[in-house]
Amino acid sequence: MNTTANKKSKTDGLTQELSRLIGKENVLHILEDRICYSYDGSKQKYLPDVVVRPQSTQHVSTILQFAHEHEIPAYPRGAGSGLTGGAVPLRGGIVLDFTQMNRIVEIIPEDLTATVEPGVVTQTLQSEVAKHKLFYPPDPASAPFSTIGGNVAECSGGITGLKYGVTRDYILSLEVVLADGSIIHTGRKTLKSVTGYDLTRLFVGSEGTLGVFTQITVKLLPLPEKIETLLVFFATPQDAVKSASQIIFNNLLPRALEFIDKSSITCIKGYNQEIQIPAEVNALLLIDIDGRESSVKTEASLIEKIVLENRALKVIPAKSHKERDALWEVRRAISPALYNIAPYKINEDICVPRSRILEILDRIADIHKRYPSLKVASFGHIGDGNIHVNVMYDKGEQQKALAEKMIEEILRNTVEVGGTISGEHGIGNVKSAFLSLEIPPGELKIMKDIKQLLDPKGILNPGKMFR
């Protein structure tokens, strides 16, 4: 009873003070509201003491100055779509919900730049710049609902990473509020700048542990004139992987080059998608080519020739925008369809050198043999070596423990072949125990020293990244 009363008193005290500082209309404190901010895409649940919805950089500065003074944990949050616990308030405290800071401040076509607030939805920015015949390339699967601020915090990747890179490659400058409420600006709104240390890249991918973004300037590209999509059937995953390597070896760089394995194919058959996949198909490649119409036509023809030389069973080209959507529905259906296999899953995002893709897939298959009660499905961005390995399991602590043990083996093997434990999801608290598998002690100490320098009281997203 006393614990409950103390928690209520703490929430009431925070609510009153924050309401005075930024207005009571920007503070949420009732239990039902706080529950909505207690979890993210990782499905963990930790209840915050209070939720604030800042409307401006000054609001954020005021909130963090207060949190720093009283040593209260502060958790920045975009759409809460992250998969590694980045937005989960592990130690209560204050959640900063950035969905109200959602203005596109400016788009300057002549400069190929746009400046936005962190709550802008990724797909909204893409649609707005397309009106100027411009293109914001980073395209995570969560683009229809994830926010730019969250993408920058996690350095999100996505299907276009092979050709266009990831979020960090498009961030020119940042307005950042530090742990004590002070405001800094990194980088410049120019396409080139090598003045001083690159603080912008330091903050990109820092998962809210070093500072809180309040304005973001991104680089844009001219919008491609044409996109062509091919779906390719293979009898073996080896043929699919070899085809992907041959495409790149022949100086062809697709916009997207996606791989889907047999387990994933089994899941998606008949799952809200129109494409019929024959029984003899054990792997798929989904390929986008973009650019000028004449060059796209030539590249599509060359890619079709390469995959057929590598024993592709069938190549299905999209002949219209509707058919392109139907082909991509094969890829989009995988994640929800996996729950047809088992009610729980762990979705990893390992990334290995392209030359080691077959090796890591073979290693995963060997590891799986030691865990026969679990199910495994692999798919993802084979063009840049980023494979989503999904380990699925049934209800029960024993099954969960087996799944976690298998994941650890997969991550260890990934590092052994020169890969990384996270290509795009980040570390959060879900992977913090594995960080030392990849980062040597010396480098890890430098990272922790930087955290200590910028956040000496440890209030920014505590419990994330490091243990």
C-alpha positions as CSV (number, residue, x, y, z in Angstrom):
1,M,0.0,0.0,0.0
2,N,2.8,2.4,0.9
3,T,4.6,1.6,-2.3
4,T,1.5,2.4,-4.4
5,A,1.0,5.6,-2.4
6,N,4.6,6.7,-2.9
7,K,4.4,6.1,-6.7
8,K,1.2,8.1,-6.8
9,S,2.8,10.9,-4.8
10,K,5.9,10.9,-7.2
11,T,3.6,11.1,-10.3
12,D,1.6,13.9,-8.7
13,G,4.7,15.8,-7.9
14,L,6.2,15.5,-11.3
15,T,2.9,16.3,-13.0
16,Q,2.5,19.5,-11.0
17,E,6.0,20.7,-11.6
18,L,6.1,19.8,-15.4
19,S,2.6,21.4,-15.8
20,R,3.9,24.6,-14.4
21,L,7.0,24.5,-16.7
22,I,5.4,23.6,-20.1
23,G,1.6,23.8,-19.5
24,K,-0.7,21.1,-18.1
25,E,-2.1,20.4,-21.6
26,N,1.3,19.0,-22.5
27,V,1.5,16.6,-19.6
28,L,-0.2,13.2,-19.3
29,H,-0.4,11.5,-15.9
30,I,-3.4,9.3,-15.6
31,L,-2.7,5.6,-15.6
32,E,-4.4,4.8,-18.9
33,D,-2.3,7.3,-20.7
34,R,1.0,6.1,-19.1
35,I,0.2,2.5,-20.0
36,C,0.2,3.6,-23.7
37,Y,3.8,4.7,-23.3
38,S,5.0,1.7,-21.3
39,Y,6.0,-0.4,-24.3
40,D,7.5,-0.3,-27.8
41,G,8.0,-2.8,-30.7
42,S,10.1,-5.0,-28.4
43,K,6.8,-5.7,-26.4
44,Q,8.5,-5.0,-23.0
45,K,6.4,-3.1,-20.5
46,Y,7.7,-0.5,-18.0
47,L,5.4,2.2,-16.7
48,P,6.6,5.8,-16.9
49,D,5.8,8.2,-14.0
50,V,4.7,10.9,-16.4
51,V,4.5,11.6,-20.1
52,V,5.3,15.0,-21.6
53,R,4.4,16.2,-25.2
54,P,6.8,19.0,-26.0
55,Q,5.8,21.6,-28.6
56,S,9.2,23.3,-29.1
57,T,12.9,23.1,-28.6
58,Q,12.5,25.3,-25.6
59,H,10.0,22.9,-24.0
60,V,12.6,20.1,-24.4
61,S,15.3,22.2,-23.0
62,T,13.2,23.1,-19.9
63,I,12.1,19.5,-19.4
64,L,15.7,18.2,-19.5
65,Q,17.1,21.0,-17.3
66,F,14.5,20.0,-14.7
67,A,15.2,16.2,-15.1
68,H,18.9,16.8,-14.9
69,E,18.6,19.0,-11.7
70,H,16.5,16.3,-10.0
71,E,18.2,13.3,-11.6
72,I,15.0,12.0,-13.1
73,P,15.3,9.5,-16.1
74,A,14.2,10.9,-19.4
75,Y,13.2,8.7,-22.4
76,P,12.8,10.2,-25.8
77,R,10.1,8.5,-27.9
78,G,9.0,8.8,-31.5
79,A,6.4,6.3,-32.8
80,G,7.6,3.5,-30.4
81,S,8.1,1.1,-33.3
82,G,11.7,0.1,-32.4
83,L,12.4,-3.5,-31.9
84,T,15.2,-3.4,-29.3
85,G,13.6,-1.5,-26.4
86,G,14.9,2.0,-27.3
87,A,11.8,3.8,-26.2
88,V,10.9,1.7,-23.1
89,P,11.1,3.6,-19.8
90,L,13.0,1.0,-17.9
91,R,13.3,3.2,-14.7
92,G,10.1,5.1,-14.8
93,G,10.7,8.8,-15.0
94,I,9.7,11.0,-17.9
95,V,8.8,9.9,-21.4
96,L,9.1,12.7,-24.0
97,D,6.6,12.0,-26.8
98,F,7.7,13.9,-29.9
99,T,4.6,13.3,-32.0
100,Q,3.5,16.9,-31.5
101,M,6.8,18.3,-32.9
102,N,5.9,17.1,-36.5
103,R,6.5,20.2,-38.7
104,I,8.4,20.1,-41.9
105,V,10.2,23.3,-41.3
106,E,11.5,23.9,-44.9
107,I,12.2,22.1,-48.1
108,I,14.8,23.9,-50.3
109,P,14.9,22.1,-53.7
110,E,17.9,24.2,-54.9
111,D,20.0,23.1,-52.0
112,L,18.7,19.5,-52.0
113,T,17.8,19.7,-48.3
114,A,14.9,19.6,-46.0
115,T,14.7,20.5,-42.3
116,V,12.2,18.7,-40.1
117,E,11.2,18.3,-36.5
118,P,11.7,14.8,-35.0
119,G,8.1,13.8,-35.0
120,V,7.7,13.9,-38.8
121,V,6.7,10.5,-40.1
122,T,9.2,9.1,-42.6
123,Q,6.8,8.4,-45.3
124,T,5.2,11.9,-44.9
125,L,8.6,13.5,-45.6
126,Q,9.1,11.2,-48.6
127,S,5.7,12.2,-50.0
128,E,6.3,15.9,-49.5
129,V,9.7,16.0,-51.1
130,A,8.4,13.9,-54.0
131,K,6.1,16.9,-54.9
132,H,9.4,18.7,-55.7
133,K,10.6,15.7,-57.7
134,L,13.0,14.9,-54.9
135,F,13.8,11.7,-53.0
136,Y,14.6,10.9,-49.3
137,P,16.1,7.4,-49.8
138,P,16.2,5.8,-46.3
139,D,13.2,3.5,-46.3
140,P,12.7,1.3,-43.2
141,A,9.8,-1.1,-43.3
142,S,8.3,1.1,-40.6
143,A,8.3,4.2,-42.9
144,P,4.5,4.6,-42.9
145,F,4.5,5.2,-39.1
146,S,8.0,5.6,-37.8
147,T,9.4,9.1,-37.2
148,I,12.5,10.8,-38.5
149,G,13.7,11.4,-35.0
150,G,13.5,7.7,-34.2
151,N,15.2,6.8,-37.5
152,V,18.1,9.1,-36.7
153,A,18.3,7.8,-33.1
154,E,18.6,4.2,-34.4
155,C,20.3,5.0,-37.7
156,S,17.6,3.0,-39.5
157,G,18.4,1.1,-42.7
158,G,15.8,-0.5,-44.9
159,I,15.4,-1.9,-48.4
160,T,17.2,0.8,-50.3
161,G,20.4,0.5,-48.2
162,L,22.4,-1.3,-50.9
163,K,22.2,1.5,-53.4
164,Y,21.6,4.5,-51.3
165,G,23.0,3.9,-47.8
166,V,21.3,4.3,-44.4
167,T,19.9,7.2,-42.4
168,R,23.4,8.5,-41.3
169,D,24.3,9.1,-44.9
170,Y,21.5,11.7,-45.2
171,I,21.9,13.7,-42.0
172,L,23.6,17.0,-42.6
173,S,23.0,18.8,-39.3
174,L,21.2,18.4,-36.0
175,E,19.8,20.6,-33.3
176,V,20.4,18.7,-30.1
177,V,19.3,19.3,-26.5
178,L,21.9,17.9,-24.1
179,A,21.2,16.2,-20.8
180,D,21.5,19.5,-18.8
181,G,19.1,21.3,-21.1
182,S,21.7,23.2,-23.1
183,I,21.1,23.4,-26.9
184,I,23.8,22.7,-29.5
185,H,23.9,22.6,-33.3
186,T,26.0,20.1,-35.2
187,G,27.0,20.1,-38.9
188,R,25.9,22.5,-41.5
189,K,23.1,22.8,-44.0
190,T,25.6,22.2,-46.8
191,L,26.3,19.0,-48.8
192,K,30.0,19.3,-47.7
193,S,31.5,20.3,-44.3
194,V,34.7,19.0,-42.8
195,T,35.2,21.7,-40.1
196,G,36.1,20.1,-36.7
197,Y,35.0,16.8,-35.4
198,D,31.9,15.2,-37.0
199,L,29.6,15.5,-34.0
200,T,26.6,14.9,-36.2
201,R,27.6,11.3,-36.9
202,L,28.4,10.8,-33.2
203,F,24.7,11.6,-32.3
204,V,23.2,9.6,-35.2
205,G,22.6,6.1,-33.9
206,S,23.2,7.0,-30.3
207,E,19.7,5.8,-29.4
208,G,18.8,8.8,-27.3
209,T,21.6,8.2,-24.8
210,L,23.7,11.3,-25.7
211,G,21.2,14.0,-26.5
212,V,17.6,14.7,-27.8
213,F,17.1,15.8,-31.4
214,T,14.7,18.8,-32.0
215,Q,15.5,19.7,-35.6
216,I,17.1,17.6,-38.3
217,T,18.4,18.7,-41.7
218,V,18.5,15.9,-44.3
219,K,20.1,15.6,-47.7
220,L,17.8,14.9,-50.7
221,L,18.4,13.4,-54.1
222,P,16.6,13.8,-57.5
223,L,13.6,11.5,-57.7
224,P,14.3,8.5,-59.9
225,E,12.3,8.6,-63.1
226,K,11.4,4.9,-63.2
227,I,11.2,1.9,-60.9
228,E,11.1,-1.7,-62.2
229,T,10.4,-4.7,-60.0
230,L,11.3,-8.4,-60.6
231,L,10.3,-11.4,-58.5
232,V,12.5,-14.4,-59.1
233,F,11.9,-18.0,-58.1
234,F,14.7,-20.4,-57.2
235,A,14.9,-24.1,-56.3
236,T,17.7,-23.6,-53.8
237,P,18.9,-20.7,-51.6
238,Q,22.4,-21.2,-53.0
239,D,21.2,-20.3,-56.4
240,A,19.5,-17.1,-55.1
241,V,22.6,-16.0,-53.1
242,K,24.9,-16.7,-56.1
243,S,22.6,-14.7,-58.3
244,A,22.6,-11.7,-55.9
245,S,26.4,-11.8,-55.9
246,Q,26.6,-12.0,-59.7
247,I,24.3,-9.0,-60.1
248,I,26.6,-6.8,-58.0
249,F,29.8,-8.3,-59.5
250,N,28.5,-7.2,-62.9
251,N,28.4,-3.6,-61.8
252,L,24.7,-3.5,-61.4
253,L,23.4,-1.8,-58.3
254,P,19.7,-2.4,-57.6
255,R,17.6,-0.1,-55.5
256,A,16.5,-3.2,-53.5
257,L,17.7,-6.7,-53.5
258,E,15.7,-8.8,-51.1
259,F,16.1,-12.5,-50.1
260,I,13.3,-14.8,-48.8
261,D,14.0,-18.4,-47.6
262,K,11.8,-21.5,-47.7
263,S,10.4,-21.1,-44.2
264,S,9.2,-17.6,-44.9
265,I,7.8,-18.7,-48.3
266,T,5.8,-21.4,-46.5
267,C,4.3,-18.8,-44.1
268,I,3.2,-16.3,-46.8
269,K,1.5,-18.8,-49.1
270,G,-2.1,-17.6,-49.2
271,Y,-1.5,-14.8,-46.7
272,N,-3.2,-11.8,-48.2
273,Q,-1.2,-11.8,-51.4
274,E,-2.0,-12.6,-55.0
275,I,1.3,-14.2,-56.2
276,Q,1.1,-18.0,-56.4
277,I,4.4,-19.7,-55.4
278,P,4.9,-23.3,-56.6
279,A,6.0,-26.0,-54.2
280,E,9.4,-26.5,-55.9
281,V,10.4,-22.9,-55.0
282,N,12.8,-22.8,-52.0
283,A,14.0,-19.2,-52.2
284,L,13.0,-15.9,-53.7
285,L,14.8,-12.7,-54.8
286,L,12.7,-9.5,-55.0
287,I,14.6,-6.8,-57.0
288,D,13.9,-3.1,-57.6
289,I,15.9,-1.2,-60.3
290,D,15.5,2.6,-60.5
291,G,16.9,5.4,-62.6
292,R,16.2,6.8,-66.0
293,E,13.7,4.8,-68.0
294,S,16.1,3.7,-70.7
295,S,18.8,2.6,-68.2
296,V,16.3,0.8,-66.0
297,K,15.0,-1.2,-69.0
298,T,18.6,-2.2,-69.9
299,E,19.5,-3.2,-66.3
300,A,16.3,-5.2,-65.8
301,S,17.2,-7.2,-69.0
302,L,20.8,-7.8,-67.8
303,I,19.5,-8.9,-64.3
304,E,17.0,-11.3,-65.8
305,K,19.8,-12.8,-67.9
306,I,22.0,-13.3,-64.8
307,V,19.4,-15.0,-62.7
308,L,18.4,-17.3,-65.5
309,E,22.1,-18.3,-66.0
310,N,22.0,-19.1,-62.3
311,R,19.1,-21.5,-62.6
312,A,16.2,-19.3,-61.7
313,L,13.0,-21.2,-62.2
314,K,10.9,-18.1,-63.2
315,V,11.2,-14.3,-63.4
316,I,8.0,-12.3,-62.9
317,P,8.3,-8.6,-63.9
318,A,5.8,-6.0,-62.7
319,K,4.0,-4.4,-65.6
320,S,2.1,-1.8,-63.6
321,H,2.1,0.0,-60.3
322,K,-0.6,-2.4,-59.1
323,E,1.5,-5.4,-60.1
324,R,4.5,-3.9,-58.4
325,D,2.5,-3.6,-55.1
326,A,1.4,-7.2,-55.5
327,L,5.0,-8.4,-55.8
328,W,6.1,-6.4,-52.8
329,E,3.2,-7.7,-50.8
330,V,5.1,-11.0,-50.9
331,R,7.9,-9.3,-48.8
332,R,5.5,-7.2,-46.6
333,A,3.5,-10.2,-45.6
334,I,6.4,-12.1,-44.0
335,S,6.5,-10.5,-40.6
336,P,2.8,-10.9,-39.7
337,A,2.6,-14.3,-41.4
338,L,5.4,-15.7,-39.3
339,Y,3.0,-15.9,-36.4
340,N,1.2,-18.7,-38.2
341,I,4.2,-20.8,-37.3
342,A,4.5,-19.9,-33.6
343,P,3.0,-17.3,-31.3
344,Y,6.3,-15.8,-30.2
345,K,9.4,-14.7,-32.2
346,I,12.8,-13.0,-31.8
347,N,13.7,-10.9,-34.9
348,E,17.4,-10.4,-35.3
349,D,19.0,-8.1,-37.8
350,I,22.5,-9.5,-38.3
351,C,24.7,-8.1,-41.1
352,V,27.7,-9.9,-42.7
353,P,30.1,-9.2,-45.6
354,R,28.3,-10.3,-48.8
355,S,31.0,-12.9,-49.4
356,R,30.0,-14.6,-46.1
357,I,26.2,-14.8,-46.6
358,L,26.1,-18.4,-47.6
359,E,28.4,-19.3,-44.8
360,I,26.3,-17.6,-42.1
361,L,23.1,-19.2,-43.5
362,D,24.8,-22.6,-43.3
363,R,25.9,-21.9,-39.8
364,I,22.4,-20.9,-38.8
365,A,21.0,-24.1,-40.3
366,D,23.6,-26.1,-38.3
367,I,22.7,-24.2,-35.1
368,H,19.0,-24.9,-35.7
369,K,19.7,-28.7,-35.7
370,R,20.5,-28.4,-32.0
371,Y,17.2,-26.7,-31.3
372,P,14.6,-28.9,-33.1
373,S,11.6,-27.5,-31.1
374,L,12.2,-24.0,-32.5
375,K,11.4,-22.7,-35.9
376,V,13.7,-20.4,-38.0
377,A,12.9,-18.1,-40.9
378,S,15.5,-15.8,-42.7
379,F,14.8,-13.0,-45.1
380,G,16.0,-9.5,-45.7
381,H,18.4,-7.2,-47.5
382,I,20.8,-9.7,-49.1
383,G,22.3,-7.0,-51.3
384,D,24.1,-5.4,-48.3
385,G,24.4,-8.6,-46.2
386,N,21.6,-7.7,-43.7
387,I,19.6,-10.8,-42.9
388,H,16.6,-10.8,-40.6
389,V,16.8,-14.1,-38.7
390,N,13.5,-14.9,-36.9
391,V,13.6,-17.5,-34.2
392,M,10.0,-18.6,-33.3
393,Y,8.9,-20.4,-30.3
394,D,5.8,-21.6,-28.4
395,K,4.6,-20.3,-25.0
396,G,6.6,-21.2,-21.9
397,E,9.8,-20.1,-20.1
398,Q,11.7,-23.2,-21.3
399,Q,11.0,-22.4,-25.0
400,K,11.9,-18.7,-24.5
401,A,15.2,-19.7,-22.8
402,L,16.0,-22.0,-25.7
403,A,15.2,-19.3,-28.2
404,E,17.5,-16.8,-26.4
405,K,20.3,-19.4,-26.2
406,M,20.0,-20.0,-30.0
407,I,20.1,-16.3,-30.7
408,E,23.3,-15.9,-28.7
409,E,24.9,-18.7,-30.8
410,I,23.8,-17.0,-34.0
411,L,25.2,-13.6,-32.8
412,R,28.5,-15.2,-31.8
413,N,28.8,-16.9,-35.2
414,T,27.9,-13.6,-37.0
415,V,30.8,-11.8,-35.3
416,E,33.1,-14.7,-36.0
417,V,32.5,-14.3,-39.8
418,G,33.2,-10.6,-39.6
419,G,29.6,-9.4,-39.2
420,T,27.7,-7.2,-36.8
421,I,25.0,-8.1,-34.3
422,S,22.8,-5.2,-35.5
423,G,22.5,-3.9,-39.1
424,E,19.6,-1.5,-38.4
425,H,17.6,-2.2,-35.3
426,G,20.1,-0.9,-32.8
427,I,21.1,-2.2,-29.4
428,G,18.6,-0.8,-26.8
429,N,18.4,-3.0,-23.8
430,V,17.5,-6.2,-25.8
431,K,21.0,-6.6,-27.2
432,S,23.1,-4.7,-24.6
433,A,24.3,-8.0,-23.1
434,F,25.9,-8.9,-26.5
435,L,27.6,-5.6,-27.2
436,S,30.9,-6.9,-25.9
437,L,30.8,-9.7,-28.5
438,E,31.6,-7.2,-31.2
439,I,33.1,-4.1,-29.4
440,P,36.5,-4.6,-27.8
441,P,37.1,-3.3,-24.3
442,G,39.2,-0.3,-25.4
443,E,36.6,0.9,-27.8
444,L,33.8,0.2,-25.4
445,K,35.5,2.3,-22.7
446,I,35.7,5.2,-25.2
447,M,32.0,4.9,-25.8
448,K,31.2,4.9,-22.1
449,D,33.5,7.9,-21.5
450,I,31.6,9.9,-24.2
451,K,28.3,9.0,-22.5
452,Q,29.8,10.1,-19.1
453,L,31.0,13.4,-20.6
454,L,27.7,14.3,-22.2
455,D,25.3,12.8,-19.6
456,P,27.2,12.7,-16.3
457,K,24.1,12.0,-14.2
458,G,23.0,9.2,-16.6
459,I,19.4,10.5,-17.1
460,L,19.2,10.1,-20.9
461,N,17.6,6.8,-21.8
462,P,19.3,4.9,-19.0
463,G,19.6,1.2,-19.2
464,K,20.1,1.3,-23.0
465,M,23.2,0.3,-25.0
466,F,25.5,-0.5,-22.1
467,R,25.1,-2.7,-19.1
